[in-house]
Amino acid sequence: MKIRILIIEDETLQAQSLKEALEERGYEVTAIANNLKDALGYYYAQKPDIVIVDVYLNGKPDGIVFAQRINENQFTLKPFAFLTSSIDRKTFELARITNPYCYLIKPFNVLELEFAIELAIEKFMGMQGVFSGSQSGAILMDGFFLIKKRDTLVKVSFNCIEYIYVEGKYTSIITKDESFLVEISLKQIQQKLPDKQFIQIHRNHMVNLNVIKRIHISDSHIELLSGKTVSMSRRFREKFGDHYSILK
């Protein structure tokens, strides 16, 4: 899964240039809004991960109005960044009051923009749930992780995770197509995941119940829908039986 970005920009060419630059860096642009009404509509309907918004839309400071509106509901609030050609102090102070996660000046620099997006998301999370490691880090958000892999942030939905296992101080998060390494204990990650969806099957393993194809009781291993197999220890097999009814 990709990080989803809403662009609010009234200049068509600039909006398209920004969209192409973001998509080349691996982001998904959910929509481009060129007025306040559409911006709010897309924001609440599409629930992007972050918003990039110009201060002035069609000559009016509607980017600031947009920020004020979304700030009214902390439960639906997402991080937003201003990207504007307005460099006067008065405009900056008006924007500043809305608590943006950054204030960037046009023309944009792609690398600077990418760094700003990553920092905005981390700042939005208040650095809670950030797992830092020598190879990668992860940020817990609503229903998914943002996992740093090399020079990108990868969005990994809980539903896409097949299983998780620990080796030493590192935890591997396995999806159908990729694996990610974070420096965090199994106990810590277990506290972050929905317990009705993920179950511990071994001292070092957890599995997503939704991707189990069959359980081989005789040799204590679980076959997943993808064809992968994971081991289940006797102790956790008994716990599994205590929590879930097995039809015979």
C-alpha positions as CSV (number, residue, x, y, z in Angstrom):
1,M,0.0,0.0,0.0
2,K,1.1,3.5,-0.7
3,I,0.9,6.7,1.3
4,R,-2.1,8.5,0.0
5,I,-1.9,12.3,-0.6
6,L,-4.6,14.9,-1.4
7,I,-3.3,17.9,-3.4
8,I,-5.2,21.2,-3.0
9,E,-3.9,23.6,-5.7
10,D,-5.7,25.9,-8.1
11,E,-2.9,26.2,-10.7
12,T,-3.5,23.3,-13.1
13,L,0.0,23.0,-14.4
14,Q,1.6,23.2,-10.9
15,A,-0.9,20.6,-9.5
16,Q,-0.1,18.2,-12.3
17,S,3.6,18.7,-11.9
18,L,3.3,18.0,-8.2
19,K,1.1,14.9,-8.8
20,E,3.7,13.4,-11.3
21,A,6.6,14.1,-8.9
22,L,4.8,12.5,-6.0
23,E,3.8,9.4,-8.0
24,E,7.4,9.0,-9.3
25,R,8.5,8.8,-5.6
26,G,6.0,6.1,-4.9
27,Y,3.1,8.0,-3.4
28,E,-0.6,7.8,-4.4
29,V,-2.4,11.0,-5.2
30,T,-6.0,10.5,-4.2
31,A,-7.3,13.7,-5.9
32,I,-6.5,17.3,-6.9
33,A,-8.9,19.9,-5.6
34,N,-8.8,23.5,-6.8
35,N,-11.4,25.0,-4.5
36,L,-12.4,24.9,-0.8
37,K,-15.6,22.9,-1.3
38,D,-14.0,20.1,-3.3
39,A,-11.0,20.1,-1.0
40,L,-13.2,19.4,2.1
41,G,-15.3,16.9,0.1
42,Y,-12.3,14.9,-1.0
43,Y,-10.7,15.1,2.5
44,Y,-13.6,13.6,4.3
45,A,-14.6,11.1,1.6
46,Q,-11.1,9.8,0.7
47,K,-9.4,10.1,4.1
48,P,-5.9,10.7,2.8
49,D,-2.8,10.1,4.9
50,I,-1.5,13.7,4.4
51,V,-2.6,16.8,2.6
52,I,-0.5,19.3,0.6
53,V,-2.3,22.6,0.3
54,D,-1.7,26.0,-1.3
55,V,-2.5,29.0,0.9
56,Y,-4.4,30.9,-1.8
57,L,-7.0,29.3,-4.0
58,N,-8.5,31.5,-6.7
59,G,-7.2,34.6,-5.0
60,K,-8.6,33.8,-1.6
61,P,-6.8,32.4,1.5
62,D,-9.0,29.3,1.3
63,G,-6.1,27.0,2.1
64,I,-6.0,28.5,5.5
65,V,-9.8,28.2,5.8
66,F,-9.4,24.5,4.9
67,A,-6.8,24.0,7.6
68,Q,-9.1,25.7,10.1
69,R,-12.0,23.5,9.2
70,I,-10.2,20.2,9.5
71,N,-8.7,21.3,12.8
72,E,-12.2,21.5,14.3
73,N,-12.4,17.7,14.5
74,Q,-9.3,16.1,16.1
75,F,-10.7,12.6,15.5
76,T,-10.6,13.0,11.7
77,L,-7.5,15.3,11.6
78,K,-4.7,14.3,9.3
79,P,-1.3,16.0,8.8
80,F,-1.2,18.8,6.3
81,A,1.6,20.9,4.8
82,F,1.4,24.2,3.0
83,L,3.1,24.5,-0.4
84,T,2.8,28.1,-1.5
85,S,4.5,31.0,-3.3
86,S,3.4,33.4,-0.5
87,I,6.5,34.6,1.3
88,D,5.1,37.6,3.2
89,R,5.2,37.5,7.0
90,K,1.4,38.3,7.3
91,T,0.4,35.2,5.3
92,F,2.9,33.0,7.1
93,E,1.6,34.1,10.5
94,L,-2.0,33.3,9.4
95,A,-0.9,29.9,8.2
96,R,1.1,29.3,11.4
97,I,-1.9,29.6,13.6
98,T,-3.5,26.5,11.9
99,N,-0.5,24.3,13.1
100,P,0.7,23.0,9.7
101,Y,3.4,20.4,9.8
102,C,5.5,22.4,7.4
103,Y,5.5,25.5,5.3
104,L,7.2,25.0,1.9
105,I,7.9,27.7,-0.7
106,K,7.3,27.1,-4.5
107,P,8.9,26.1,-6.7
108,F,9.1,22.8,-4.8
109,N,12.2,20.6,-4.6
110,V,11.2,16.9,-4.8
111,L,13.6,15.6,-2.3
112,E,12.8,18.4,0.2
113,L,9.1,17.6,-0.3
114,E,9.6,13.9,0.4
115,F,11.6,14.6,3.6
116,A,8.8,17.0,4.6
117,I,6.1,14.4,4.1
118,E,8.0,11.9,6.2
119,L,8.7,14.4,9.0
120,A,5.1,15.6,8.9
121,I,3.7,12.0,9.4
122,E,6.2,11.4,12.3
123,K,5.4,14.7,13.9
124,F,1.7,14.0,13.5
125,M,2.1,10.7,15.4
126,G,3.9,12.6,18.2
127,M,6.7,10.1,17.7
128,Q,4.5,7.5,19.5
129,G,4.8,4.0,18.1
130,V,8.0,4.8,16.2
131,F,10.2,1.7,16.2
132,S,13.7,2.7,15.1
133,G,16.3,0.2,13.9
134,S,19.5,0.1,12.0
135,Q,17.7,-1.1,8.9
136,S,14.2,0.2,9.2
137,G,11.7,1.9,11.4
138,A,7.9,1.8,11.6
139,I,5.1,4.1,12.5
140,L,1.8,2.8,13.7
141,M,-1.3,4.5,12.3
142,D,-4.9,3.6,12.1
143,G,-5.0,0.0,10.7
144,F,-1.6,0.0,9.2
145,F,2.2,0.5,9.7
146,L,4.3,3.0,7.8
147,I,7.6,1.1,7.5
148,K,10.8,2.7,6.4
149,K,12.6,0.6,3.9
150,R,15.8,2.0,2.4
151,D,14.8,5.6,1.3
152,T,11.0,5.2,1.3
153,L,8.1,4.8,3.6
154,V,6.0,1.7,2.7
155,K,2.3,1.6,3.9
156,V,1.6,-1.9,5.2
157,S,-2.0,-2.7,6.1
158,F,-2.7,-5.0,9.0
159,N,-4.8,-7.1,6.6
160,C,-1.8,-7.6,4.3
161,I,0.4,-9.0,7.1
162,E,0.5,-12.8,6.9
163,Y,2.7,-13.6,9.9
164,I,5.3,-12.1,12.2
165,Y,8.4,-13.7,13.7
166,V,11.2,-12.6,15.9
167,E,14.9,-13.3,15.6
168,G,17.0,-11.8,18.4
169,K,16.1,-8.2,18.8
170,Y,14.6,-7.9,15.4
171,T,11.0,-8.6,14.2
172,S,10.2,-9.6,10.7
173,I,6.8,-8.5,9.3
174,I,5.9,-10.8,6.4
175,T,3.3,-10.0,3.7
176,K,2.4,-12.0,0.6
177,D,5.0,-10.1,-1.5
178,E,7.5,-8.5,0.9
179,S,9.2,-8.7,4.3
180,F,10.2,-5.9,6.6
181,L,12.6,-5.8,9.5
182,V,12.0,-3.6,12.6
183,E,13.8,-3.4,15.9
184,I,11.0,-4.2,18.3
185,S,10.0,-7.1,20.5
186,L,7.1,-9.4,19.7
187,K,5.4,-8.3,22.9
188,Q,5.5,-4.7,21.9
189,I,4.2,-5.4,18.4
190,Q,1.5,-7.7,19.8
191,Q,0.1,-4.7,21.8
192,K,-0.3,-2.7,18.6
193,L,-2.2,-5.3,16.6
194,P,-5.9,-6.2,16.9
195,D,-6.0,-9.3,19.1
196,K,-9.1,-10.7,17.3
197,Q,-7.1,-10.8,14.1
198,F,-3.6,-11.9,15.2
199,I,-2.8,-14.8,17.5
200,Q,0.5,-16.0,18.9
201,I,1.2,-19.6,17.8
202,H,4.8,-19.9,19.0
203,R,7.1,-18.1,21.4
204,N,8.5,-16.2,18.4
205,H,5.6,-16.2,15.9
206,M,2.2,-14.5,15.4
207,V,-0.2,-15.2,12.5
208,N,-3.1,-13.4,10.9
209,L,-6.1,-15.6,11.4
210,N,-7.6,-14.3,8.1
211,V,-4.9,-15.9,6.0
212,I,-4.9,-19.4,7.5
213,K,-5.9,-22.1,5.0
214,R,-5.5,-25.1,7.2
215,I,-4.0,-26.3,10.4
216,H,-2.0,-29.6,10.3
217,I,-2.5,-30.9,13.8
218,S,-0.3,-34.0,13.5
219,D,2.9,-32.1,12.8
220,S,1.8,-28.7,14.3
221,H,2.2,-26.4,11.4
222,I,-0.2,-23.9,9.8
223,E,-0.6,-23.5,6.0
224,L,-1.4,-20.0,4.8
225,L,-3.5,-19.0,1.7
226,S,-0.3,-18.0,0.0
227,G,1.2,-21.5,0.4
228,K,3.6,-20.5,3.1
229,T,3.8,-22.5,6.3
230,V,4.5,-21.5,9.9
231,S,5.2,-23.7,12.9
232,M,2.8,-23.9,15.9
233,S,4.2,-25.0,19.3
234,R,2.4,-27.5,21.4
235,R,1.8,-25.0,24.2
236,F,0.2,-22.4,21.9
237,R,-1.7,-25.1,20.0
238,E,-3.4,-25.9,23.3
239,K,-4.1,-22.2,23.9
240,F,-5.5,-22.0,20.4
241,G,-7.9,-24.8,21.1
242,D,-9.0,-23.2,24.4
243,H,-9.9,-19.9,22.6
244,Y,-11.4,-21.3,19.3
245,S,-13.9,-24.1,18.8
246,I,-12.7,-26.7,16.4
247,L,-15.4,-28.6,14.6
248,K,-14.9,-32.3,14.3
